[in-house]
Structures are given as C-alpha cells and as structure tokens.
Amino acid sequence: MKTFVCGSSLQIPCLISQWNNNPKTRVNYIFTNNKEENYNKIENKAEIEVEEIRVCTHRSCRKQGSTATLETLTGLAPPNVSVKSCACLGRCGSGPNLALLPASVILSHCGTPARAAQRAELEIQHSDFYQAELLLSQALDLYPFGGIHIIYKHRSCARLALGNYNGALEDANEALTLSPQYTEAYICQGDAFMALHQYDAAEKSYSTCLEIDPSILRSKFFKVSFVF
C-alpha cells in the first residue's frame, strides 16, 4: 500500500478538491512532508481514482478527531463513493489516517475545521502564532458550519501577536459582525485599536465589552495584555 504523509495543517477539502459523477470518482490530492508549508504553494500534486474511503477509528486516530473526519467525509462523498470506518491503518500518532481505494493510498493528518481551530488554540498557548494563523486561515477557507466567530477571534489574537494589527482588527470586526454580543471579540478589537494608537476607539470597545458582561473584568482573557 502506498503511503503519503500530508502536512498536519492540511484539511479534508484541501486533500479532496473535487468530486464528479464519473463511475470512478477522480480526486485531486496534495501531499508534503513539510508541515509548515502553505498548501497553496505545493506543486507536487497527483490525480487518482477513488471508489471507497476508509477512515481509521482506532484509539490513536479517534483521539485525534477521526470520528469528525468520518462524519465530514460521509457528508461530502457522492453516492458512488462509499465511506467506512476501519481498524488501525498504521502510522499511529499521525492521524486521522484514511485509505483511498482501490489505489491503496494512505493519507495522514486529515483533520476538520474544528480540529484545526483546536490545534490553533494550542499553538497560541505555545506562542507559535505563525502556525496558529496558518491553521485558522485554512479552517476558514473550508467554510465551516458554526463557530466561525470564534475562529476569527483566535486569528485576531494570532495576528496581533505577529504585528499584523490591521489584520487583527479586521478579524475582530468579522467576529463581531457574526456575533455582536461576543465579549472576547470586543477585547481583541480593543487590543488592535490600542496597537494602532486609536485609543478612543479602544476605550469604546472595552467599555462595550464590560456593558455586555461586567464579570469578564475578572476573567483571565481580559487581564492578558500584549507588549508592543
């Protein structure tokens, strides 16, 4: 069985870029060993035929979100492509792993938007803001269902830490457009205004946040400050 290792930041629609109604569905996929390389810049692409997709739901892959991957692929696949769960495919720790048949190709790190957002949170906690921004941008590119305002808020934090103050402000504004009562997004908006030396606007953002939820003043998120 042929194995390709996909960069861990790559997500399902990046691997499966198009379906059609041919008897043997053709799937474009991308693979790389460089986990930090932007998938849009990868030139090594291939085209294979797929009739069945098997998603590993063994313990290791299940912990890495393979159940969500299985549900997402089941919803994406056309009638002529079956999607099934399966036992361990090997490469434990590199999941979620899936096999494309009859080509006998194994793909690793096949996550979902929600999983990408979770990983991005961890990257932010470890101060890897570049990787966090990359993961969150890819998650947004997948048009996720629900929680989009949270993804924008996280990316706003990452961009602020990277010095992209205008981008941080844009993301905070997007989060508030989607969820006008989202207090943490007001904090991000205020932080971005502070970085841009727009102090009156920053004060307004913080004040609005406290009007919505005065208790947030005692929260860890409100007390965190960035050093510019």
N, CA, C and O of each residue as an XYZ file, in Angstrom:
912
protein
N       0.842     -1.197      0.000
C       0.000      0.000      0.000
C       0.873      1.241      0.000
O       1.809      1.334      0.795
N       0.593      2.182     -0.860
C       1.391      3.388     -0.987
C       0.978      4.397      0.076
O      -0.214      4.583      0.319
N       1.943      5.047      0.710
C       1.661      5.985      1.790
C       2.183      7.365      1.458
O       3.334      7.530      1.053
N       1.324      8.354      1.636
C       1.717      9.742      1.501
C       1.428     10.435      2.811
O       0.355     10.258      3.388
N       2.380     11.227      3.287
C       2.190     11.964      4.531
C       1.821     13.394      4.202
O       2.606     14.119      3.591
N       0.642     13.796      4.600
C       0.184     15.152      4.329
C       0.598     16.052      5.475
O       0.618     15.618      6.627
N       0.930     17.306      5.177
C       1.249     18.252      6.229
C       0.100     18.327      7.212
O      -1.061     18.303      6.803
N       0.397     18.419      8.504
C      -0.650     18.327      9.517
C      -1.627     19.485      9.450
O      -2.732     19.399      9.985
N      -1.227     20.578      8.791
C      -2.141     21.706      8.686
C      -3.124     21.550      7.539
O      -4.066     22.334      7.429
N      -2.927     20.559      6.684
C      -3.837     20.376      5.562
C      -5.152     19.768      6.030
O      -5.172     18.929      6.930
N      -6.236     20.192      5.420
C      -7.548     19.730      5.842
C      -8.255     19.006      4.699
O      -7.780     19.006      3.563
N      -9.380     18.397      5.008
C     -10.044     17.488      4.076
C     -10.280     18.089      2.689
O      -9.849     17.482      1.709
N     -10.936     19.242      2.547
C     -11.159     19.740      1.196
C      -9.884     20.148      0.466
O      -9.901     20.319     -0.753
N      -8.775     20.307      1.195
C      -7.503     20.542      0.518
C      -7.007     19.245     -0.102
O      -6.355     19.258     -1.146
N      -7.316     18.129      0.541
C      -6.930     16.827      0.008
C      -7.907     16.374     -1.068
O      -7.511     15.814     -2.091
N      -9.178     16.622     -0.824
C     -10.206     16.202     -1.775
C     -10.805     17.454     -2.376
O     -11.739     18.031     -1.820
N     -10.280     17.871     -3.494
C     -10.635     19.170     -4.042
C     -11.824     19.135     -4.982
O     -12.425     20.177     -5.246
N     -12.176     17.977     -5.490
C     -13.349     17.949     -6.362
C     -13.902     16.541     -6.501
O     -13.163     15.558     -6.535
N     -15.218     16.477     -6.579
C     -15.905     15.223     -6.839
C     -16.631     15.375     -8.187
O     -16.947     16.493     -8.593
N     -16.886     14.293     -8.857
C     -17.773     14.355    -10.009
C     -18.584     13.075    -10.062
O     -18.465     12.224     -9.181
N     -19.385     12.937    -11.059
C     -20.297     11.801    -11.136
C     -19.807     10.666    -12.020
O     -20.602      9.822    -12.435
N     -18.523     10.629    -12.311
C     -17.977      9.523    -13.094
C     -18.108      8.218    -12.322
O     -18.123      8.235    -11.092
N     -18.202      7.091    -13.015
C     -18.289      5.804    -12.315
C     -17.154      5.617    -11.316
O     -17.352      5.046    -10.244
N     -15.958      6.100    -11.670
C     -14.832      6.068    -10.743
C     -14.445      7.516    -10.467
O     -13.821      8.183    -11.292
N     -14.832      7.976     -9.291
C     -14.597      9.373     -8.962
C     -13.107      9.687     -8.935
O     -12.314      8.941     -8.362
N     -12.741     10.794     -9.557
C     -11.346     11.218     -9.559
C     -11.159     12.262     -8.479
O     -11.963     13.186     -8.353
N     -10.108     12.120     -7.706
C      -9.849     13.009     -6.580
C      -8.460     13.605     -6.702
O      -7.476     12.876     -6.825
N      -8.374     14.918     -6.669
C      -7.069     15.563     -6.639
C      -6.608     15.626     -5.190
O      -7.384     16.001     -4.311
N      -5.375     15.270     -4.932
C      -4.877     15.376     -3.565
C      -3.468     15.958     -3.562
O      -2.744     15.892     -4.555
N      -3.109     16.516     -2.443
C      -1.832     17.175     -2.269
C      -1.105     16.511     -1.116
O      -1.725     16.181     -0.105
N       0.197     16.308     -1.248
C       0.941     15.732     -0.132
C       2.292     16.411      0.027
O       2.901     16.869     -0.940
N       2.738     16.462      1.266
C       4.006     17.113      1.585
C       4.519     16.598      2.913
O       3.736     16.164      3.757
N       5.816     16.639      3.103
C       6.406     16.293      4.381
C       6.733     17.538      5.202
O       7.142     17.431      6.358
N       6.557     18.704      4.616
C       6.825     19.947      5.321
C       5.525     20.440      5.948
O       4.654     20.945      5.240
N       5.383     20.302      7.248
C       4.122     20.608      7.913
C       3.797     22.095      7.931
O       2.642     22.464      8.143
N       4.777     22.948      7.715
C       4.525     24.373      7.787
C       4.369     25.014      6.415
O       4.157     26.223      6.320
N       4.469     24.234      5.368
C       4.374     24.801      4.022
C       2.923     25.042      3.657
O       2.070     24.177      3.860
N       2.649     26.202      3.127
C       1.292     26.534      2.724
C       0.882     25.648      1.557
O       1.582     25.557      0.549
N      -0.273     24.993      1.717
C      -0.681     24.028      0.690
C      -0.917     24.673     -0.660
O      -0.844     23.993     -1.683
N      -1.200     25.983     -0.690
C      -1.408     26.649     -1.973
C      -0.124     26.736     -2.787
O      -0.168     26.924     -4.002
N       1.037     26.598     -2.110
C       2.318     26.723     -2.791
C       2.890     25.368     -3.193
O       3.928     25.304     -3.852
N       2.223     24.288     -2.802
C       2.737     22.959     -3.108
C       2.503     22.639     -4.578
O       1.387     22.767     -5.080
N       3.546     22.228     -5.251
C       3.441     21.938     -6.677
C       3.299     20.443     -6.963
O       2.898     20.059     -8.061
N       3.626     19.597     -5.978
C       3.606     18.151     -6.195
C       2.199     17.610     -5.978
O       1.818     17.294     -4.851
N       1.434     17.505     -7.046
C       0.047     17.069     -6.969
C      -0.146     15.822     -7.830
O       0.638     15.554     -8.740
N      -1.183     15.081     -7.533
C      -1.447     13.880     -8.317
C      -2.946     13.678     -8.415
O      -3.716     14.287     -7.673
N      -3.346     12.836     -9.317
C      -4.762     12.534     -9.504
C      -4.940     11.030     -9.479
O      -4.238     10.296    -10.175
N      -5.891     10.577     -8.665
C      -6.138      9.151     -8.520
C      -7.628      8.888     -8.615
O      -8.442      9.809     -8.558
N      -7.969      7.623     -8.760
C      -9.370      7.220     -8.807
C      -9.762      6.636     -7.457
O      -9.012      5.859     -6.866
N     -10.937      7.013     -6.975
C     -11.389      6.566     -5.665
C     -12.803      6.000     -5.755
O     -13.710      6.634     -6.295
N     -12.968      4.815     -5.225
C     -14.289      4.193     -5.135
C     -14.724      4.037     -3.686
O     -15.915      3.946     -3.390
N     -13.743      4.006     -2.785
C     -14.058      3.810     -1.372
C     -13.024      4.523     -0.508
O     -11.835      4.544     -0.827
N     -13.497      5.106      0.590
C     -12.625      5.755      1.568
C     -12.828      5.065      2.910
O     -13.956      4.916      3.381
N     -11.738      4.653      3.511
C     -11.804      4.032      4.838
C     -11.074      4.914      5.838
O      -9.909      5.263      5.647
N     -11.775      5.268      6.902
C     -11.233      6.162      7.920
C     -10.930      5.370      9.182
O     -11.806      4.704      9.733
N      -9.699      5.445      9.631
C      -9.300      4.728     10.840
C      -9.994      5.334     12.059
O      -9.908      6.539     12.295
N     -10.677      4.498     12.825
C     -11.311      4.953     14.064
C     -10.730      4.207     15.270
O     -11.368      4.084     16.316
N      -9.497      3.714     15.090
C      -8.806      3.067     16.204
C      -8.460      4.125     17.254
O      -8.588      5.323     17.001
N      -8.032      3.688     18.403
C      -7.868      4.559     19.565
C      -7.049      5.819     19.273
O      -7.494      6.922     19.592
N      -5.875      5.680     18.680
C      -4.996      6.826     18.453
C      -5.627      7.842     17.507
O      -5.634      9.039     17.794
N      -6.159      7.369     16.376
C      -6.792      8.277     15.413
C      -8.070      8.882     15.987
O      -8.392     10.039     15.719
N      -8.789      8.095     16.775
C     -10.020      8.613     17.368
C      -9.719      9.790     18.289
O     -10.476     10.760     18.328
N      -8.614      9.705     19.032
C      -8.215     10.807     19.902
C      -7.838     12.042     19.096
O      -7.930     13.165     19.593
N      -7.416     11.839     17.859
C      -7.016     12.959     17.008
C      -8.142     13.453     16.107
O      -7.910     14.227     15.178
N      -9.363     13.001     16.386
C     -10.530     13.556     15.697
C     -11.015     12.796     14.492
O     -11.680     13.378     13.635
N     -10.705     11.494     14.387
C     -11.106     10.750     13.187
C     -12.618     10.579     13.078
O     -13.144     10.418     11.977
N     -13.322     10.612     14.214
C     -14.784     10.488     14.157
C     -15.385     11.659     13.393
O     -16.281     11.475     12.569
N     -14.887     12.872     13.668
C     -15.361     14.055     12.940
C     -14.968     13.977     11.472
O     -15.733     14.388     10.600
N     -13.771     13.448     11.193
C     -13.333     13.273      9.808
C     -14.257     12.320      9.066
O     -14.633     12.575      7.922
N     -14.619     11.227      9.715
C     -15.531     10.250      9.117
C     -16.879     10.894      8.804
O     -17.432     10.687      7.724
N     -17.402     11.666      9.737
C     -18.707     12.317      9.530
C     -18.634     13.328      8.397
O     -19.557     13.425      7.589
N     -17.541     14.081      8.333
C     -17.393     15.094      7.281
C     -17.294     14.456      5.909
O     -17.949     14.904      4.969
N     -16.482     13.413      5.783
C     -16.324     12.741      4.501
C     -17.613     12.050      4.072
O     -17.932     12.016      2.883
N     -18.345     11.509      5.016
C     -19.618     10.871      4.692
C     -20.580     11.886      4.080
O     -21.337     11.572      3.162
N     -20.532     13.108      4.608
C     -21.394     14.157      4.071
C     -20.928     14.697      2.741
O     -21.743     15.159      1.943
N     -19.616     14.650      2.481
C     -19.069     15.193      1.232
C     -19.144     14.221      0.066
O     -19.286     14.635     -1.084
N     -19.049     12.941      0.357
C     -18.900     11.949     -0.708
C     -20.174     11.784     -1.533
O     -21.275     11.811     -0.983
N     -20.031     11.614     -2.851
C     -21.193     11.355     -3.722
C     -21.652      9.919     -3.553
O     -20.960      9.124     -2.917
N     -22.815      9.566     -4.114
C     -23.371      8.218     -3.922
C     -22.465      7.094     -4.398
O     -22.505      5.993     -3.849
N     -21.652      7.354     -5.411
C     -20.829      6.278     -5.965
C     -19.516      6.062     -5.213
O     -18.703      5.226     -5.609
N     -19.309      6.812     -4.132
C     -18.120      6.618     -3.301
C     -18.573      6.266     -1.887
O     -19.277      7.045     -1.244
N     -18.174      5.104     -1.411
C     -18.553      4.684     -0.062
C     -17.511      5.148      0.943
O     -16.317      5.181      0.647
N     -17.974      5.503      2.127
C     -17.097      5.936      3.210
C     -17.370      5.055      4.414
O     -18.504      4.971      4.884
N     -16.330      4.398      4.914
C     -16.497      3.462      6.015
C     -15.423      3.686      7.065
O     -14.348      4.210      6.775
N     -15.732      3.280      8.290
C     -14.716      3.270      9.341
C     -13.919      1.982      9.217
O     -14.387      1.017      8.613
N     -12.731      1.960      9.779
C     -11.900      0.755      9.709
C     -10.972      0.689     10.914
O     -10.891      1.631     11.701
N     -10.281     -0.423     11.047
C      -9.315     -0.606     12.123
C      -8.029      0.138     11.794
O      -7.960      0.866     10.803
N      -7.019     -0.046     12.622
C      -5.769      0.704     12.506
C      -5.123      0.537     11.123
O      -5.020     -0.572     10.598
N      -4.694      1.667     10.550
C      -4.012      1.673      9.256
C      -2.505      1.849      9.418
O      -1.782      1.977      8.430
N      -2.036      1.857     10.654
C      -0.626      2.150     10.893
C      -0.422      3.642     11.025
O      -1.386      4.408     11.044
N       0.842      4.063     11.117
C       1.186      5.481     11.257
C       0.480      6.103     12.456
O       0.034      7.248     12.382
N       0.371      5.368     13.559
C      -0.283      5.870     14.763
C       0.418      7.140     15.250
O       1.647      7.216     15.276
N      -0.373      8.116     15.630
C       0.166      9.400     16.047
C       0.183     10.422     14.934
O       0.410     11.605     15.185
N      -0.056      9.981     13.691
C      -0.086     10.892     12.541
C      -1.499     11.062     12.009
O      -1.701     11.530     10.888
N      -2.463     10.681     12.813
C      -3.849     10.700     12.359
C      -4.475     12.083     12.392
O      -3.844     13.073     12.764
N      -5.749     12.117     11.988
C      -6.528     10.990     11.483
C      -5.987     10.464     10.145
O      -5.632     11.237      9.256
N      -5.935      9.140     10.029
C      -5.477      8.495      8.800
C      -6.654      7.925      8.029
O      -7.643      7.478      8.611
N      -6.530      7.949      6.702
C      -7.568      7.341      5.881
C      -6.934      6.679      4.669
O      -5.837      7.043      4.247
N      -7.637      5.709      4.121
C      -7.162      4.969      2.950
C      -8.096      5.221      1.785
O      -9.318      5.200      1.931
N      -7.492      5.464      0.604
C      -8.260      5.651     -0.623
C      -8.127      4.389     -1.465
O      -7.023      3.970     -1.810
N      -9.254      3.799     -1.785
C      -9.276      2.543     -2.540
C      -9.982      2.742     -3.878
O     -10.886      3.571     -3.969
N      -9.592      2.001     -4.921
C      -8.671      0.859     -4.954
C      -7.190      1.238     -5.122
O      -6.347      0.363     -5.318
N      -6.876      2.533     -5.046
C      -5.496      2.950     -5.289
C      -4.553      2.549     -4.162
O      -3.334      2.604     -4.323
N      -5.115      2.142     -3.011
C      -4.300      1.749     -1.854
C      -3.356      2.855     -1.427
O      -2.158      2.632     -1.252
N      -3.906      4.050     -1.260
C      -3.145      5.203     -0.811
C      -3.609      5.579      0.589
O      -4.809      5.690      0.839
N      -2.672      5.772      1.494
C      -2.995      6.210      2.847
C      -2.633      7.690      2.992
O      -1.532      8.106      2.632
N      -3.553      8.464      3.512
C      -3.328      9.878      3.780
C      -3.370     10.096      5.283
O      -4.205      9.515      5.977
N      -2.478     10.925      5.780
C      -2.392     11.193      7.212
C      -2.723     12.652      7.520
O      -2.732     13.504      6.631
N      -2.994     12.919      8.789
C      -3.303     14.266      9.278
C      -4.515     14.862      8.552
O      -4.498     16.033      8.173
N      -5.547     14.070      8.362
C      -6.732     14.547      7.636
C      -7.761     15.065      8.632
O      -8.688     14.348      9.008
N      -7.594     16.300      9.050
C      -8.461     16.866     10.063
C      -9.637     17.622      9.484
O      -9.863     17.610      8.274
N     -10.392     18.286     10.364
C     -11.566     19.073     10.013
C     -11.351     20.513     10.473
O     -10.399     20.781     11.206
N     -12.217     21.451     10.059
C     -12.064     22.832     10.519
C     -12.045     22.962     12.037
O     -11.237     23.706     12.594
N     -12.948     22.228     12.709
C     -13.000     22.299     14.171
C     -11.692     21.818     14.783
O     -11.188     22.403     15.742
N     -11.147     20.740     14.214
C      -9.888     20.209     14.719
C      -8.758     21.199     14.475
O      -7.880     21.359     15.324
N      -8.770     21.864     13.325
C      -7.738     22.858     13.033
C      -7.798     24.000     14.034
O      -6.764     24.494     14.483
N      -9.016     24.422     14.384
C      -9.175     25.503     15.359
C      -8.665     25.083     16.736
O      -8.047     25.881     17.441
N      -8.923     23.830     17.118
C      -8.431     23.322     18.395
C      -6.906     23.313     18.425
O      -6.295     23.705     19.419
N      -6.296     22.862     17.329
C      -4.836     22.827     17.246
C      -4.272     24.242     17.273
O      -3.206     24.482     17.838
N      -4.991     25.175     16.661
C      -4.520     26.556     16.640
C      -4.502     27.143     18.045
O      -3.594     27.899     18.392
N      -5.493     26.802     18.849
C      -5.511     27.271     20.231
C      -4.264     26.811     20.978
O      -3.665     27.572     21.738
N      -3.883     25.562     20.753
C      -2.678     25.035     21.402
C      -1.433     25.758     20.916
O      -0.521     26.040     21.693
N      -1.407     26.058     19.610
C      -0.256     26.775     19.066
C      -0.152     28.171     19.679
O       0.948     28.649     19.957
N      -1.295     28.821     19.890
C      -1.294     30.153     20.520
C      -0.770     30.047     21.947
O       0.010     30.891     22.389
N      -1.198     29.009     22.668
C      -0.732     28.811     24.038
C       0.778     28.602     24.087
O       1.436     28.972     25.059
N       1.319     27.998     23.017
C       2.761     27.763     22.952
C       3.496     28.882     22.201
O       4.674     28.751     21.870
N       2.782     29.979     21.940
C       3.357     31.174     21.298
C       3.831     30.932     19.867
O       4.672     31.672     19.357
N       3.296     29.905     19.221
C       3.607     29.681     17.808
C       2.491     30.339     16.994
O       1.611     29.665     16.458
N       2.547     31.653     16.916
C       1.455     32.413     16.314
C       1.401     32.257     14.798
O       0.328     32.338     14.200
N       2.551     32.035     14.181
C       2.567     31.835     12.727
C       1.782     30.581     12.355
O       0.932     30.613     11.465
N       2.072     29.477     13.044
C       1.373     28.231     12.750
C      -0.108     28.346     13.102
O      -0.959     27.796     12.403
N      -0.415     29.058     14.185
C      -1.810     29.242     14.580
C      -2.578     30.003     13.499
O      -3.693     29.623     13.142
N      -1.984     31.068     12.983
C      -2.652     31.837     11.931
C      -2.872     30.981     10.686
O      -3.921     31.062     10.048
N      -1.883     30.165     10.344
C      -1.994     29.303      9.176
C      -3.149     28.314      9.341
O      -3.946     28.130      8.422
N      -3.237     27.686     10.497
C      -4.295     26.715     10.761
C      -5.667     27.379     10.726
O      -6.609     26.839     10.145
N      -5.776     28.530     11.338
C      -7.063     29.222     11.399
C      -7.488     29.724     10.024
O      -8.673     29.690      9.694
N      -6.544     30.183      9.228
C      -6.866     30.628      7.873
C      -7.366     29.469      7.031
O      -8.312     29.627      6.259
N      -6.742     28.304      7.172
C      -7.183     27.137      6.426
C      -8.545     26.664      6.904
O      -9.366     26.210      6.106
N      -8.787     26.771      8.209
C     -10.094     26.388      8.737
C     -11.194     27.276      8.147
O     -12.273     26.790      7.808
N     -10.919     28.575      8.025
C     -11.897     29.494      7.451
C     -12.102     29.237      5.962
O     -13.201     29.422      5.439
N     -11.036     28.809      5.278
C     -11.141     28.518      3.848
C     -12.068     27.334      3.573
O     -12.529     27.153      2.446
N     -12.341     26.525      4.605
C     -13.179     25.338      4.428
C     -14.653     25.630      4.660
O     -15.476     24.715      4.625
N     -15.000     26.902      4.898
C     -16.391     27.292      5.131
C     -17.036     26.409      6.200
O     -18.004     25.704      5.912
N     -16.514     26.437      7.430
C     -17.054     25.577      8.484
C     -18.463     25.980      8.882
O     -18.876     27.123      8.682
N     -19.201     25.027      9.450
C     -20.546     25.289      9.928
C     -20.482     25.591     11.421
O     -20.120     24.724     12.216
N     -20.831     26.809     11.804
C     -20.852     27.175     13.211
C     -19.475     27.506     13.759
O     -18.460     26.996     13.286
N     -19.463     28.373     14.767
C     -18.222     28.717     15.442
C     -17.261     29.569     14.640
O     -16.096     29.704     15.013
N     -17.733     30.150     13.535
C     -16.828     30.938     12.692
C     -16.327     32.173     13.437
O     -15.177     32.579     13.273
N     -17.201     32.769     14.259
C     -16.793     33.963     15.005
C     -15.655     33.655     15.975
O     -14.808     34.509     16.239
N     -15.639     32.428     16.507
C     -14.567     32.039     17.424
C     -13.243     31.887     16.668
O     -12.183     32.264     17.168
N     -13.323     31.335     15.467
C     -12.112     31.186     14.653
C     -11.534     32.559     14.312
O     -10.322     32.765     14.379
N     -12.417     33.501     13.945
C     -11.940     34.859     13.649
C     -11.312     35.495     14.888
O     -10.305     36.197     14.787
N     -11.900     35.251     16.044
C     -11.343     35.820     17.275
C      -9.952     35.273     17.555
O      -9.040     36.027     17.892
N      -9.790     33.960     17.414
C      -8.472     33.357     17.630
C      -7.446     33.895     16.635
O      -6.305     34.182     16.997
N      -7.869     34.027     15.370
C      -6.920     34.528     14.378
C      -6.563     35.989     14.647
O      -5.443     36.420     14.372
N      -7.508     36.740     15.179
C      -7.228     38.119     15.557
C      -6.123     38.165     16.614
O      -5.225     39.005     16.547
N      -6.197     37.260     17.586
C      -5.159     37.187     18.625
C      -3.803     36.852     18.011
O      -2.787     37.467     18.335
N      -3.810     35.864     17.118
C      -2.551     35.451     16.491
C      -1.964     36.583     15.656
O      -0.763     36.847     15.722
N      -2.795     37.245     14.880
C      -2.298     38.325     14.025
C      -1.793     39.508     14.846
O      -0.820     40.161     14.470
N      -2.452     39.779     15.957
C      -1.993     40.853     16.829
C      -0.594     40.555     17.352
O       0.277     41.425     17.364
N      -0.390     39.314     17.782
C       0.923     38.916     18.296
C       1.993     38.948     17.214
O       3.170     39.155     17.512
N       1.597     38.746     15.964
C       2.542     38.776     14.844
C       2.807     40.193     14.346
O       3.652     40.400     13.474
N       2.097     41.156     14.891
C       2.299     42.542     14.475
C       1.426     42.967     13.312
O       1.589     44.069     12.788
N       0.503     42.115     12.901
C      -0.428     42.454     11.822
C      -1.671     43.092     12.450
O      -2.718     42.455     12.567
N      -1.539     44.337     12.845
C      -2.584     44.997     13.617
C      -3.851     45.249     12.803
O      -4.960     45.092     13.314
N      -3.691     45.633     11.554
C      -4.865     45.851     10.711
C      -5.619     44.539     10.482
O      -6.849     44.501     10.516
N      -4.855     43.461     10.247
C      -5.487     42.160     10.079
C      -6.194     41.711     11.337
O      -7.274     41.124     11.271
N      -5.591     41.982     12.489
C      -6.212     41.634     13.769
C      -7.522     42.385     13.957
O      -8.508     41.823     14.434
N      -7.525     43.653     13.581
C      -8.738     44.457     13.701
C      -9.824     43.945     12.755
O     -10.992     43.850     13.135
N      -9.438     43.620     11.537
C     -10.413     43.096     10.569
C     -11.058     41.809     11.081
O     -12.267     41.620     10.949
N     -10.246     40.924     11.667
C     -10.789     39.660     12.176
C     -11.708     39.890     13.362
O     -12.751     39.246     13.475
N     -11.331     40.801     14.245
C     -12.195     41.116     15.391
C     -13.526     41.681     14.905
O     -14.584     41.347     15.439
N     -13.464     42.541     13.887
C     -14.695     43.103     13.327
C     -15.563     42.015     12.700
O     -16.786     42.035     12.844
N     -14.932     41.062     12.002
C     -15.681     39.955     11.411
C     -16.371     39.133     12.494
O     -17.529     38.743     12.347
N     -15.655     38.876     13.575
C     -16.229     38.102     14.678
C     -17.450     38.814     15.264
O     -18.451     38.178     15.593
N     -17.358     40.123     15.388
C     -18.466     40.891     15.961
C     -19.625     41.027     14.989
O     -20.777     41.135     15.409
N     -19.334     41.022     13.702
C     -20.415     41.037     12.713
C     -21.234     39.756     12.815
O     -22.460     39.777     12.705
N     -20.537     38.641     13.027
C     -21.205     37.347     13.143
C     -21.868     37.163     14.498
O     -22.902     36.505     14.609
N     -21.263     37.752     15.535
C     -21.792     37.585     16.898
C     -21.616     38.897     17.660
O     -20.608     39.073     18.345
N     -22.577     39.826     17.557
C     -22.446     41.172     18.131
C     -22.296     41.209     19.654
O     -21.848     42.218     20.200
N     -22.659     40.138     20.341
C     -22.545     40.100     21.800
C     -21.315     39.338     22.271
O     -21.209     39.024     23.456
N     -20.397     39.037     21.385
C     -19.219     38.223     21.699
C     -18.184     39.101     22.402
O     -17.449     39.851     21.759
N     -18.140     38.996     23.722
C     -17.307     39.905     24.514
C     -15.817     39.774     24.214
O     -15.113     40.782     24.146
N     -15.327     38.555     24.036
C     -13.893     38.372     23.791
C     -13.462     39.032     22.487
O     -12.319     39.470     22.360
N     -14.374     39.105     21.516
C     -14.045     39.776     20.260
C     -13.910     41.279     20.473
O     -13.104     41.929     19.807
N     -14.701     41.841     21.408
C     -14.546     43.265     21.725
C     -13.182     43.532     22.348
O     -12.573     44.572     22.098
N     -12.703     42.587     23.164
C     -11.375     42.737     23.747
C     -10.313     42.717     22.653
O      -9.395     43.537     22.655
N     -10.442     41.775     21.719
C      -9.498     41.717     20.593
C      -9.550     42.999     19.774
O      -8.520     43.520     19.344
N     -10.754     43.494     19.566
C     -10.909     44.738     18.812
C     -10.218     45.888     19.548
O      -9.512     46.694     18.941
N     -10.432     45.950     20.866
C      -9.788     46.992     21.659
C      -8.271     46.888     21.630
O      -7.574     47.897     21.522
N      -7.760     45.660     21.728
C      -6.302     45.456     21.674
C      -5.731     45.922     20.340
O      -4.661     46.530     20.287
N      -6.465     45.626     19.255
C      -5.997     46.046     17.922
C      -6.010     47.568     17.801
O      -5.082     48.158     17.248
N      -7.060     48.199     18.317
C      -7.111     49.660     18.295
C      -5.958     50.259     19.106
O      -5.354     51.252     18.699
N      -5.658     49.645     20.258
C      -4.540     50.123     21.075
C      -3.234     50.041     20.296
O      -2.429     50.972     20.320
N      -3.031     48.926     19.607
C      -1.802     48.750     18.835
C      -1.692     49.773     17.706
O      -0.595     50.166     17.308
N      -2.851     50.194     17.200
C      -2.882     51.184     16.118
C      -2.943     52.609     16.656
O      -3.098     53.562     15.892
N      -2.817     52.752     17.997
C      -2.826     54.058     18.660
C      -4.161     54.790     18.489
O      -4.209     56.020     18.503
N      -5.224     54.033     18.330
C      -6.567     54.610     18.263
C      -7.228     54.396     19.633
O      -8.076     53.520     19.805
N      -6.817     55.213     20.585
C      -7.137     54.966     21.983
C      -8.612     55.197     22.312
O      -9.181     54.478     23.133
N      -9.223     56.175     21.690
C     -10.648     56.412     21.945
C     -11.484     55.227     21.481
O     -12.414     54.802     22.166
N     -11.141     54.701     20.312
C     -11.856     53.539     19.792
C     -11.626     52.322     20.689
O     -12.541     51.532     20.919
N     -10.400     52.176     21.194
C     -10.088     51.058     22.085
C     -10.915     51.153     23.359
O     -11.464     50.155     23.827
N     -11.000     52.356     23.916
C     -11.790     52.542     25.141
C     -13.258     52.174     24.904
O     -13.902     51.570     25.762
N     -13.768     52.540     23.748
C     -15.152     52.214     23.420
C     -15.361     50.709     23.331
O     -16.377     50.195     23.798
N     -14.401     49.996     22.732
C     -14.507     48.544     22.615
C     -14.506     47.883     23.992
O     -15.332     47.013     24.269
N     -13.581     48.297     24.848
C     -13.506     47.717     26.187
C     -14.765     48.033     26.992
O     -15.273     47.182     27.722
N     -15.259     49.254     26.853
C     -16.464     49.655     27.587
C     -17.676     48.850     27.141
O     -18.489     48.423     27.962
N     -17.788     48.646     25.829
C     -18.896     47.845     25.309
C     -18.835     46.421     25.842
O     -19.854     45.832     26.200
N     -17.631     45.885     25.889
C     -17.428     44.539     26.420
C     -17.928     44.446     27.852
O     -18.624     43.495     28.207
N     -17.574     45.439     28.685
C     -17.973     45.427     30.097
C     -19.465     45.672     30.270
O     -20.070     45.175     31.220
N     -20.059     46.432     29.366
C     -21.507     46.642     29.425
C     -22.258     45.337     29.165
O     -23.279     45.060     29.794
N     -21.744     44.548     28.239
C     -22.389     43.276     27.913
C     -22.221     42.271     29.052
O     -23.165     41.567     29.411
N     -21.016     42.209     29.616
C     -20.742     41.237     30.676
C     -19.717     41.811     31.651
O     -18.514     41.646     31.444
N     -20.174     42.485     32.713
C     -19.250     43.082     33.687
C     -18.337     42.053     34.355
O     -17.240     42.396     34.797
N     -18.777     40.800     34.432
C     -17.984     39.775     35.115
C     -16.698     39.432     34.368
O     -15.777     38.851     34.943
N     -16.637     39.793     33.083
C     -15.447     39.449     32.299
C     -14.222     40.212     32.792
O     -13.091     39.854     32.466
N     -14.448     41.259     33.576
C     -13.337     42.023     34.134
C     -12.432     41.144     34.997
O     -11.238     41.407     35.138
N     -13.029     40.092     35.574
C     -12.253     39.196     36.440
C     -11.669     38.013     35.677
O     -10.958     37.192     36.256
N     -11.963     37.921     34.377
C     -11.509     36.771     33.600
C     -10.047     36.907     33.209
O      -9.498     38.007     33.134
N      -9.427     35.744     32.958
C      -8.025     35.716     32.546
C      -7.846     36.391     31.201
O      -6.862     37.098     30.982
N      -8.810     36.174     30.280
C      -8.681     36.726     28.935
C      -8.638     38.244     28.965
O      -7.895     38.856     28.197
N      -9.435     38.868     29.853
C      -9.478     40.325     29.920
C      -8.166     40.883     30.473
O      -7.744     41.981     30.110
N      -7.528     40.112     31.356
C      -6.313     40.588     32.018
C      -5.057     40.399     31.179
O      -4.029     41.023     31.441
N      -5.144     39.524     30.155
C      -3.968     39.296     29.308
C      -3.668     40.543     28.495
O      -4.576     41.124     27.901
N      -2.432     40.958     28.459
C      -2.047     42.139     27.673
C      -0.891     41.773     26.759
O      -0.064     40.930     27.106
N      -0.829     42.401     25.596
C       0.255     42.200     24.648
C       1.255     43.340     24.796
O       0.869     44.483     25.041
N       2.510     43.033     24.651
C       3.551     44.036     24.724
C       3.908     44.460     23.312
O       4.326     43.626     22.509
N       3.756     45.718     22.998
C       4.007     46.225     21.648
C       5.351     46.948     21.634
O       5.767     47.458     20.594
